[in-house]
């Protein structure tokens, strides 16, 4: 990020975006494209964009397309495979790719290989029962235009071609099955966000304020929003007003949403979960594993804990990442405060929190076991993937801090939500993004969702032509349109310089 001269925010903006992650950068870019005259400010509490959840090592960098994530394709009681959620997530990632392609085509961001690279996505399962499930899943998904070209194999020789590191020293009699999609990607969302941030800073009138923290969001009598903004460098506080506010502050979004007192925020709670990866930079190992390989989550483990062994390409360097292992901290952000969790509890969400905790005791037990694990025990888990993994080749890296959303539930008091949730008030003047996965991959879809709820007349009116220029498939279902799917994929393959 270029050095920012210290300046004071204006007292009033059309739009204020809180947080400098992928969501705010995406929304600011979209709004600026739709209406370059909008007065927009972004406030980020740290000294750089994308230092929290969006940072490269704070997430797995999977361009989530539902190619390899088995939790998106459950088996129904009658034995059939449900793929509607997988199709929906695959479509959302195609929307992201079209938008990034537009930014490259316009010259707003350059060198797409800095942030996106082709990387096959694979599902891998062990044992007869899971191999049967994977075959059924492959057959069902192959019927959809979105998953055309997915390969399936149980043949050890074929699997050795695909994943030599995983297949090394395997017993020939072991039943294994895998699917492979060459269309998969590895994405450095941190680099992408900073590229968008640089474009906003240098080529637009969007104002970016780093080291500025929004402490409070309050409704004003005239229908606007008042915010207390603290300049963390000069220890200066001021009030800023905006017609529309977006809270994209990661783990801190919940507290800011609660401070707004909108009815829609009632009953939400948050449960912080941190993650850890085992990482190797040993290029001999990296050369033998050129894919992202996901398997089944263990019983009682939450969906975000699906074990996977991934190729990562960060700042031009390749590495392997294995995990995630869950950690626990009462902070809501990696660079947050240990008081975040206790201070988030209030009379409006206490019932949700207690209900969710009581109905998720296995999850609590799972987290305690994960936190207590030694490095040697983590390496033992890795050996299910890499038979002869050596402890000295791998280091433990702390990933980002996630806040799982807890929602009000009439029956149980509260339930854990593992997806991404957009909360908007009735008048559409304030929106907030809560939750974690599939997060960054679906940022463009999520931000269009915000615009659909908050600016429907403009989006389908004066902004519509621009919208279709940026996202040609907008409003159409790719799953039902093989020709359009192929067209948008060829376009983004060319613009993003993908190699599959």
N, C-alpha and C positions, 0 to 999 in steps of 0.2 A: 504494500500500500504506500503511495507517495506520502511524504511528510505533510501533515496537516498543520496549517498555521492556526494558532490559537485565535478563535473568534467566538463571538457570543451568538447564540441562537436568536432568531427573531421571536417576537412575542406571539405571533400567530402563523399557522400553516394550514393548508388545505388538508394535508395528510401527514401523520406522524407514524413512523414505523419503529417499534422498540425491539432492539436486538440486531446484531450484524451477522446473522447466519444465512443459510441458503434460502430460507423462507422469505425473510425481509428483502434480501437482494433480488429475489425473483419477483416479488410483488412490486417493488420499486421500479424495476426494469419494465414490467408489463404496464404499469400505470403511466410511466414516462413515455412509452411508445404510443399509448392510447391518447394521451393529452400532454404534450411537452410543456404546456403552460402551467400545469399543476405545481403548486409550491409544496415540495415534499422534503421532509427531514428524517434522517435515520439517526437514532441514538444507540450507541454501543458502549457498554460499560468497560470493556477491555481496550487495549491499545491497537487491536488489529481485528479485521473481519475474520469470522470463522475460527475462533479459538476454542469454542466449546464442542457441542455435539457434531458440528459440521467438519471439524478438523480431521485430517486424513486418518490418523491413528485412533481417533475416538469412535469410529464406526468401521464396519467391515468393507465399505467401498463396493458392495455388491450393487450393480445396477439392477434393482429388484424387478424381475420380469416374470416371476413365478415359474421359471424354467426348472429350478432345482429345489425350491422350498416346499417340502412335502406337506407342511401344515396348511397350505392353501388348497390342497386337494384331498379332503377327507373321504374315507370309504363309508358309504351309507349302510344302515342295517341290512338292506337287501343286497349288499355286495357291490352295488354300482359306485362309480367314482364321481364325485361332484366337482366340476371344474369351473363353475361360474365365478368364484372369487379369484381364481388363478387368471382367468380371462380378463377380469376387470383390472387386476394389478398390471398385467402385461400391457393392456391398452394405456394405462396411466403412464407407464415408462415410455411408451412410444410418443406420448404427448410431450414429455420432457425432451426426448431426442429431437423432435421437430423444432421445439423452441430453441434449443442450443444450436441447431443447424441454422436457424434464422439468424441468430446472433453472429455466427461465423460468417454466413453469407453477406451480412451487412458490414462486416469488418469491425464489429463492436468488440468481439473477442477473437484472439488469434491463437494459433498453435493448439488445435484441439487435443493432440496427443499428450499435452501437459496434464489434461484432466480426464480423458476417456480413452481406454484401450480395449481392443477385443480380447476376450478371455472366456473360453468355453465354460458353461455352467453345467454341472453334473449332479445327479442324485445317486447315492450309493447306499445299498442296503445289504444286510447279512441274514442268511437263513432262508429256508423254503418259504415260510409264510410271507415275509416281507418282499421276497423276490416275486412272488405271485401277485402281491399288491402292486408292485412297481410295473409289472407287465401290463396289468389291467389299466393302470394310470397312463402308461405310454400309449396303449391302444386308444383310450378315450381322448387323450390330448391330441393325438395325431389327426383326429377328425377336425380339429379347429385350425383355421388359417393362421392363427397366432403361434401355433406350435409345430408348424410344418417343418419337416427336416429333423425332428427329434429322433436320435438313434437309441436303440436298446440292445443290451447284450448281457449274457451270463457267462460268456466264453472267456476263460482266463487269459488266453492269448490276446484277444481283442482288448480286454481290460488292461493288460500289460502295455499295449500301445497307447492307451488313453492316459493311464495313471501309473507309470512305472514305479514311482516311489512307494505308492500304497500297495502295489502288488508284489514288491520285493519280499522274498522269504515266506510267501503264502503257501499253505498246503493246498495242493491241486484239488483235494476233495472238498474244500470249503465252499459252501454255496454263497455266491455273491451275485448281485445284479446291479447294473448301472444304466442311467440314461445320460445322453450328452446332447447339448445344444451349442453349436458353434457361434450362434448369434449373441451369446452372453458378453457382458462387459465388466471391466473393473473401473470404478470412477473415483477420482480424487475430488470430493465435494468441496474441500477447503480451497484448493486451487481454483476451481470453477467459480466459487463465491467471490474470491478476491479479484478474479478477472472481471466479473460483473461489477464489483465495487469500484474497480479502477475506471471502468467505462462510465459509471454514474458520476464519479468524481471529476473526471477530465472532460467528458463530452456531454454533460447534461447539467440542468440547473438544480438537480437533487443535491441537498446539502447533507454532508456526512459529518457526524460529530463523534469522534472516538473519545474514550475515557469520560463519557457522559452517561450517567445512570438515572433512569426514570424511577422515582421512588413511589409515586402515587398516581392514580388516574381517577379523577373525580368528575361527575356530571355537573355541567353548569346550567343555570336557568335558561340560557338562550339556546340550549340543545347541543352546544359544543362540549368538548372535553378539556379539562384543565389538568396539566401534569406538573409535578414538582421535579425539576431536572437538576441534578448535581454534577457540576464540572469537577471531576475527581482530581485533576491536576492542580487547579487553582482554588479548590475548595469553595467554589462559588455556587450558590443556589439561585434558581429563578423559576418563574412560572411560565409555561408554554401552553398555548391553546391550539386545538385542532378540530376541524369538522369531522374527520374520520381518523380513528386510531386502530392500528394493527399491533397486537402483542405477539411477537415471535421470539420471545425471550427464553426459549428452552425451558429448563426446570423452574425458572422464575416467573413464567407466564401465569401460573396458577395464582400466586400471591397478588400480582398486578390485576388479574381478572377479578379477584375477590375485592380489591380496593375500589373497583368501579361500581360495586353494589348493583350490578344488573341482575335481574331475576334469574336469567339463564345460567348464571354461575353458581347458583345455590346447590349445595350438596356435593360439589366436586371436592375430591381430596387427592392427595398425591403420595405415592410410595416410592422413595428413591432406591434405585438399584444401580450399582456401578458394575463395570465389566473389566475383565482382564484377558489378555491374549498371551499365548506363547508365540514368540517371533524368532525366526532365524534369517540371517543374512548370508548363510553359507551357500555360495552360488552353485556348488556341486549338487546340493539338495534341491535348490530352486530349479535347476535345469531339468530335474526329473519330475517336476510337478507344475504343469502349465495350465492350471484350471482352478475353478472354485468348486469344491466338492462338499455337498451338504448331505447329512444323513438324518435318521429319525431322532427326535428328542426322547430321552429316557422317561419312564413312567413318573408322573408327578412333577416333571420339570416344566417350566413355563415355555410357551412357544419361542420366546426370544433366546432360549438357551440351546437351540438346535446345534449340535457339534458340527463344525465345518473346517476344512483345511483349504486355505485360499492362497492363490497367487495375488500379490499386491504390487502395484507399480506406482511408486511415490517419488516424485522429483527425479524421474528417470531411472530410479534404482528398483530392482526386483527383490522381493522378499516373500517369505511364506508366513502365514498367520494361522494359528490354530486356537479354537475356543468356540464361543466365549465362556469364561468362567465367571460366575456371578460374584460380586463383592457387595459390601453394604457400607453405606456412610449416611449420616443424617443430612448431608449437604444436598441441595437441589441442583447445584452446578459444580463442576470440577473445581472452579475457583470461587466457590460459594462459602457459606458459613455453616458451622455445625449446628446452629440454632434453626436452620431452615425448616426441618421437619417439625420440631415442637411448636415453632411459631406459626405453622400453617394450620394447626388444629383450631377449630372454632365451633361454636354451638350449631352452625348450619351444616357442618360436614362430619361431626363426631359420629353420628349414627352410621353414615356411609363407611367411615374408616373402620369402626369396630366390626360392622357386618362383613366387610371385605376380608378383614383379618381372620375372623372366626370361620368363614367359609373357605379360606385358603391356607389352613394350617399345614397341609403338605408342602406348600410353597415356602412357608416360613422355615420348616424343617430343612427343605432343600437349600435355602439360602444360608442357613447356619452351617450345614455340611460343607457348602462351597467355600465359605469364608475361612473355615478351619483347615482347608486343604494345604498341604505343603507343596513345594515345587516338585518334589519326587512323585507325589500322588498325581499331580497334573500331568507329568511326563508319562505316568502309567496310562492315563486316559488317551494321550497322544499315541501310545503304542497300539491302541486298537486300530489306528489308521496307518502308522508307520512302525512296523514290527521292531526295527532295530534303532529306534530314536535314541540319541545320546543326549544326556542332560546338558553337557557343555556346549552343544550346538544351539541351544534355545535360551532366550531370556524372557522374563516376565515383563509385560508392558501394561500399564493401567489404561483402560479405554475410557470413553466418555461416561458422564453421569446421566442416567435416564430417570425420568419421573413417570412411573406407570400411573395412568389415570384411574381414579376410583370414582365410580358414578353411583348416584342414588339408585336404589332398587327397591321396589315396593315389598317384594317377598323377603329378601335377605338383608335389607338395610343398605347394603352397598356391594358393588361387584367390580372386580378388576377389569379394565379395558386394555387390551394389548395392541390396539390399532392406533390410528391417528384421528383426533377429534377436532372439528372446527366448531367453535362456540361463537354465535353471533347474537346481538340483541335484536329486539323486535324492529327497531327503526333502522337497523343496518348501518349504524354509525360507529360500532366498535366490534372487532373480531379478534379471536385469539386461537392459537393453535396449541393443542395439548397432545401429549402422547409421544410414542417413539416410532416403532417400525410400521410400515416400510419407509416412513419418513422422507429423507432427502431425495430418494429416487422419484417420489411422486410429488415433489415440491410444486411443479408447474400446475398439475391437476388440482392440488390442494389450494393453491392461490387463485386459480380460476374459479374454484368452488366458493372462495371468499368473495370474489367479484360478482359471481352470479347471485349470491345472497345479498350483497350490499349495494351493487350498482347494476341491477338487472336491466333497467331501461336503456342505460348507456351501452352495456355489453351487447345487447341484441339490437341496438339502434345505431348511433353514430360510431361506435367502436367496432362494429361487426366486421366491416371490410378488413380492417387492420388485423383483427383476431384471426380471420381465415388466411391472411397472408402469413402470419406467424405459425399457425397450427392448422394446416390444410384439412386435417381429418376431423376438426372440431365438430361435435354434434352428430357424428356418424359412428356406428359400431363396427370396429375393425373385424371383430370375430365373425361378423356376418358378411364381410366384404373382402374376399381374398385378393382381388385386384388392387383395391385401395391399400390394403396391408402391404402388398409387395411394392407399390409405388412409394409410400412414405418411408418404408425401410430402405429402399434403394437410394432415396434422396438423402436420408440421414447417414447412410453408409458412406456416401460420397463426401458430404460436407464435413462429417466428423472423422474422416479418414480411417474408418474401421476396416479391419482385415479379417474377413471370414469367408 
